[in-house]
């Protein structure tokens, strides 16, 4: 299919063509070793980049494993692989994909579960990230396909429970369409980035995504329980922690999304009510249901464990933050730091607008905050550039921002 280029700031073209079925039909799902070897041989014998996507069961399962892997390459067509039926053993596919360029949309979401299967790209093109760098204000796959290629992808089943077996036919059609146009979309975006002089920037970004390590594990993930700001005392926080940990252990064991085991709202309500008895616990709204009544002993035991902790064992209600405080407190705590941040934000916004970039893609906001809160002793542009490089900023980002950030770091409060 042709991939016409479009001005990111310009109007959309004629009415898009609805795309409801894959051009070659929905292929059978690869679910046994023999079919896998045949599919891998077909992919290896074809040419060009390989479109790759996965379907997970987020919101249904504890794990983030891939329940379906979709691939497409010119000359081989679309391949749908069931890694669960294959026991996660995809060695023929690993060999077939070696040395190829992968095209994914929002690659950082798919790469971890692909890595679990031994599938790791040697080269990567991320169409979502390319869209951001090209200056498109909306970069969902369907939006970019419609804007650049003139086709409309029907909204489908991305949030469905892909652990379900057998997978419905309409789900498989949706999954196949997700890779149908990825390579033409890549070609259109590559053309746009080249025209804007940003292709080199994009390649640096794609490589950073490809080589990024596993995300840092939070020291106290329970503190991200929705509504925890309502909990004030250390003892109540201990109840939140105990219930969160009990829920997490149960969710992991059963491979069920934690929110389906016990909602965050129920954890907060139990922490605030601090029940002593099973009757008091099951009087709370969420705990009245049949499923939660069956688990009431587990939840009450967690509450009791929290109540028995010594003061020394209680969580700190104001833990040491990893990084600077919220920016809205800077003016009181360090007026000069607030002035540096304001100057940096203004300068970076101007640079981003001049280059038709989202400011968060120009330089990570967290890196900007950390640098402004605790600037280097030497604020010369070359020294600032070294700070940025050490923090993971790419060469193109450093080239665009180091001098402006150097100036901003010399700002002081009026």
C-alpha positions in Angstrom: 0.0 0.0 0.0 1.2 3.5 -0.8 2.2 5.7 2.2 1.6 9.3 1.3 3.3 11.9 3.5 1.3 14.5 5.3 2.0 17.7 7.1 1.6 17.1 10.9 0.1 20.5 11.2 -2.1 20.3 8.1 -5.7 19.1 7.6 -6.6 15.5 7.3 -7.2 14.2 3.8 -10.3 12.7 2.2 -12.6 10.4 4.2 -10.5 7.3 5.3 -11.3 3.9 3.9 -12.6 1.5 6.7 -10.3 -1.5 7.2 -12.2 -4.3 8.9 -10.5 -7.4 7.6 -6.9 -8.3 6.8 -6.1 -8.1 3.1 -5.2 -11.8 3.0 -7.7 -12.9 5.6 -7.0 -14.0 9.2 -4.3 -16.6 9.3 -4.6 -19.7 11.5 -3.0 -19.3 14.9 0.5 -21.0 15.2 0.1 -23.2 18.2 2.3 -26.3 17.6 6.1 -26.7 16.9 5.6 -27.8 13.3 3.5 -24.8 12.4 6.0 -22.6 14.2 8.9 -23.9 12.2 7.0 -23.3 9.0 6.1 -19.8 10.0 9.6 -19.0 11.0 11.0 -20.3 7.7 8.5 -18.1 5.8 9.5 -15.0 7.8 13.2 -15.7 7.4 12.8 -16.1 3.6 11.0 -12.8 3.1 12.5 -9.3 2.8 12.2 -6.0 4.6 11.4 -5.0 8.1 9.1 -7.0 10.3 6.0 -5.6 11.9 5.6 -6.8 15.5 2.9 -6.5 18.1 1.6 -8.4 21.2 -1.6 -8.8 23.1 -1.5 -9.1 26.8 -4.2 -9.4 29.5 -3.6 -6.3 31.5 -6.4 -5.7 34.0 -7.2 -9.4 34.0 -3.9 -11.1 34.9 -1.1 -10.4 37.3 1.6 -11.1 34.8 2.4 -9.0 31.8 3.1 -12.0 29.6 2.2 -12.0 25.9 -0.8 -14.2 25.1 -0.5 -13.6 21.3 2.4 -12.4 19.2 1.6 -10.9 15.8 4.2 -10.6 13.0 4.1 -9.5 9.4 6.7 -9.2 6.7 6.4 -8.6 3.0 6.5 -11.9 1.2 5.5 -13.9 4.3 2.2 -12.3 5.2 0.9 -12.1 8.7 1.7 -14.7 11.4 -0.2 -15.1 14.7 1.7 -17.0 17.3 0.2 -18.4 20.5 3.2 -18.5 22.9 1.1 -20.1 25.7 0.2 -23.2 23.5 3.9 -23.4 22.6 5.1 -23.3 26.2 7.0 -20.1 25.5 9.5 -22.1 23.3 9.9 -19.9 20.3 13.5 -20.8 19.3 12.7 -21.1 15.5 11.2 -17.6 15.6 14.2 -16.2 17.5 16.5 -17.5 14.8 14.3 -16.2 12.0 14.1 -12.7 13.4 17.9 -12.3 14.1 19.4 -9.3 12.3 16.1 -7.9 11.1 14.6 -4.5 11.7 11.4 -4.6 13.9 8.6 -2.0 13.6 6.4 -1.6 16.7 4.0 1.0 17.9 4.8 2.1 21.5 7.6 -0.4 21.6 8.4 0.0 25.3 5.0 -1.6 26.1 5.7 -4.7 24.1 9.5 -5.3 24.5 9.4 -6.6 28.1 7.0 -9.4 27.3 8.8 -10.2 24.0 12.0 -10.4 26.0 10.5 -13.0 28.3 10.1 -15.1 25.1 13.7 -14.6 24.0 12.6 -12.2 21.3 14.9 -9.2 21.2 15.3 -6.8 18.2 18.6 -6.0 16.7 17.2 -2.8 15.1 14.0 -1.0 16.0 11.6 1.6 14.5 8.9 2.9 16.9 6.0 4.4 15.0 4.5 6.1 18.1 7.7 7.7 19.1 8.3 8.7 15.4 4.9 10.4 15.4 5.8 12.4 18.5 9.1 13.5 17.1 7.5 14.4 13.8 5.2 16.8 15.7 1.8 15.0 15.4 -0.4 16.0 18.3 -2.1 12.6 18.4 -0.1 9.5 17.9 -2.4 6.5 18.6 -1.9 3.8 15.9 -5.4 4.3 14.4 -4.9 8.1 14.3 -1.6 7.9 12.5 -2.8 5.3 10.1 -5.8 7.4 9.2 -3.8 10.6 8.9 -0.9 9.2 6.9 -2.3 6.2 5.0 -5.9 7.0 4.6 -7.3 3.9 6.3 -9.5 3.7 9.4 -8.8 0.9 11.8 -11.9 -0.1 13.7 -11.6 0.2 17.4 -11.2 -3.3 18.7 -10.3 -5.5 21.6 -7.0 -4.2 22.9 -8.3 -4.2 26.5 -9.8 -7.6 26.3 -8.8 -10.7 28.3 -6.3 -12.2 25.8 -5.6 -15.1 28.1 -9.0 -16.5 27.0 -9.0 -19.7 24.9 -10.1 -20.2 22.3 -9.6 -16.6 21.0 -12.7 -15.3 19.2 -12.4 -14.9 15.4 -13.1 -11.1 15.6 -10.3 -10.7 18.1 -7.9 -12.4 15.8 -8.9 -10.2 12.9 -8.3 -7.2 15.2 -4.9 -8.5 16.1 -3.9 -9.2 12.5 -4.9 -5.6 11.5 -2.6 -4.2 14.2 0.4 -5.3 12.1 -1.2 -4.9 8.6 -0.1 -1.3 8.1 2.8 -0.9 10.5 5.5 -1.1 7.8 3.7 1.3 5.4 3.2 3.6 8.4 6.9 3.4 9.2 7.8 4.4 5.6 5.5 7.4 5.8 6.9 8.5 9.1 10.5 8.0 8.0 9.8 10.2 5.0 8.3 12.9 7.3 11.2 12.7 9.7 13.7 12.9 6.9 12.0 16.0 5.4 12.1 17.7 8.9 15.8 16.7 9.4 14.9 14.6 12.4 15.5 11.1 11.3 18.9 11.0 13.1 17.2 12.1 16.3 14.6 9.4 15.9 17.2 6.7 15.4 18.9 7.7 18.6 15.6 7.5 20.4 14.7 4.1 19.0 18.1 2.7 20.0 17.6 4.1 23.6 14.2 2.3 23.7 15.8 -0.9 22.3 18.6 -1.0 24.8 16.7 0.3 27.9 17.0 -2.0 30.9 14.2 -3.2 33.0 12.3 -0.4 34.8 13.5 0.3 38.3 11.6 -1.6 41.0 9.9 0.8 43.5 11.1 0.4 47.1 7.6 0.8 48.5 5.1 0.1 45.7 2.2 0.0 48.1 2.4 3.7 48.5 0.9 4.1 45.0 -2.4 2.6 46.2 -5.1 4.9 44.8 -6.5 7.1 47.5 -3.6 6.7 49.9 -3.5 10.5 50.4 -6.6 10.1 52.5 -4.7 8.0 55.0 -2.9 10.1 57.6 -1.5 8.1 60.5 1.4 5.6 60.5 -0.9 2.9 61.9 -3.4 3.4 59.1 -0.6 3.3 56.6 0.6 0.0 58.1 -2.9 -1.4 57.4 -2.7 -0.2 53.8 0.8 -1.9 53.4 -0.4 -5.1 55.0 -3.5 -5.4 52.9 -1.6 -4.4 49.7 1.0 -7.1 50.4 -1.6 -9.8 51.2 -3.5 -8.9 48.0 -0.3 -8.9 45.9 0.8 -12.3 47.2 -2.7 -13.7 46.4 -2.8 -12.1 43.0 0.6 -13.3 42.0 -0.2 -16.9 43.1 -3.5 -16.9 41.1 -2.2 -14.8 38.2 -5.1 -12.4 38.6 -4.8 -8.6 38.3 -4.6 -7.2 41.9 -7.5 -4.9 41.4 -9.7 -7.8 40.6 -8.7 -9.5 43.9 -9.4 -6.5 46.0 -9.9 -2.9 44.8 -7.7 -0.1 46.0 -10.7 1.7 47.3 -11.5 -1.3 49.7 -7.9 -1.2 51.0 -8.3 2.5 51.9 -11.7 2.1 53.5 -10.4 -0.7 55.6 -7.4 1.3 56.7 -9.6 4.2 57.7 -12.1 2.1 59.5 -9.5 -0.1 61.2 -11.9 -3.0 61.9 -11.2 -5.4 64.9 -13.7 -8.1 64.0 -14.9 -9.9 60.9 -18.3 -8.4 61.4 -16.8 -4.9 61.4 -14.8 -5.7 58.2 -17.7 -7.2 56.3 -19.9 -4.2 57.2 -17.7 -2.1 54.9 -19.2 -1.7 51.4 -16.8 -3.8 49.2 -16.3 -6.5 51.8 -20.0 -7.3 51.9 -19.9 -9.1 48.6 -19.8 -12.9 48.5 -16.2 -13.1 47.1 -14.8 -10.8 49.7 -16.7 -12.5 52.6 -15.0 -15.7 51.6 -11.6 -13.9 51.9 -12.5 -12.0 55.0 -10.2 -14.1 57.2 -7.2 -13.2 55.0 -7.9 -9.5 55.0 -8.7 -9.4 58.7 -5.4 -11.2 59.5 -3.5 -8.5 57.5 -5.2 -5.8 59.5 -4.4 -7.5 62.7 -0.7 -7.9 61.7 -0.5 -4.1 61.1 -2.1 -3.3 64.5 0.4 -5.4 66.3 3.5 -3.6 64.9 5.6 -1.6 67.2 6.1 2.1 66.6 9.5 1.5 65.1 8.0 -1.0 62.6 5.4 1.4 61.4 5.9 3.1 57.9 7.1 6.7 57.8 4.2 8.9 56.9 6.6 11.3 55.2 9.2 9.0 53.6 12.4 10.3 52.0 11.7 11.2 48.5 13.7 9.9 45.6 14.5 13.2 44.0 13.4 16.8 44.6 10.1 17.7 46.3 7.0 18.7 44.3 7.7 21.8 42.2 4.9 23.7 43.8 6.9 23.7 47.1 10.1 25.0 45.6 9.4 28.7 46.0 9.2 28.3 49.8 12.0 25.8 50.3 14.5 27.1 47.8 13.5 30.2 45.8 16.6 30.1 43.7 15.8 26.5 42.6 12.3 27.7 41.7 13.8 30.5 39.6 16.1 28.0 37.8 13.2 25.6 37.1 11.0 28.4 35.7 13.8 29.7 33.5 14.6 26.1 32.3 10.9 25.3 31.5 10.5 28.6 29.5 13.7 28.0 27.5 12.9 24.3 26.8 9.3 25.1 25.8 10.6 27.7 23.3 13.1 25.1 21.8 10.4 22.4 21.6 8.0 24.7 19.8 10.7 25.9 17.4 11.4 22.3 16.5 7.8 21.0 16.6 8.5 18.6 19.4 6.7 17.7 22.7 8.8 19.3 25.4 8.8 16.0 27.3 10.6 14.4 24.3 13.1 17.2 24.1 14.3 16.5 27.6 12.8 14.3 30.4 10.9 16.5 32.9 12.4 14.5 35.8 15.9 15.2 34.6 15.1 18.9 34.3 13.7 19.0 37.8 16.7 17.1 39.3 19.2 19.3 37.5 17.5 22.5 38.6 17.1 21.4 42.2 20.7 20.4 42.6 22.7 22.0 39.8 26.3 21.1 39.1 29.0 23.4 40.5 30.1 24.2 37.0 27.2 25.6 34.9 29.3 26.1 31.8 27.5 24.6 28.7 30.1 21.9 28.3 29.7 20.9 32.0 25.9 20.9 31.7 26.2 18.8 28.6 28.2 16.2 30.4 25.6 16.1 33.2 22.9 15.5 30.7 24.8 12.8 28.9 25.6 11.0 32.2 21.8 11.0 33.0 21.0 9.3 29.6 20.1 12.3 27.4 20.8 11.5 23.7 23.3 13.5 21.7 20.6 15.4 19.8 18.9 16.4 23.0 22.2 17.6 24.5 23.0 19.6 21.4 19.6 21.4 21.5 19.4 22.1 25.2 22.8 22.3 27.0 23.4 26.0 26.3 19.9 27.1 27.2 19.9 25.0 30.4 23.3 26.4 31.3 21.8 29.9 31.2 18.7 28.8 33.2 20.9 27.3 35.9 22.3 30.7 36.7 18.9 32.2 37.4 18.2 33.5 40.9 15.1 34.5 42.8 14.2 38.2 42.4 
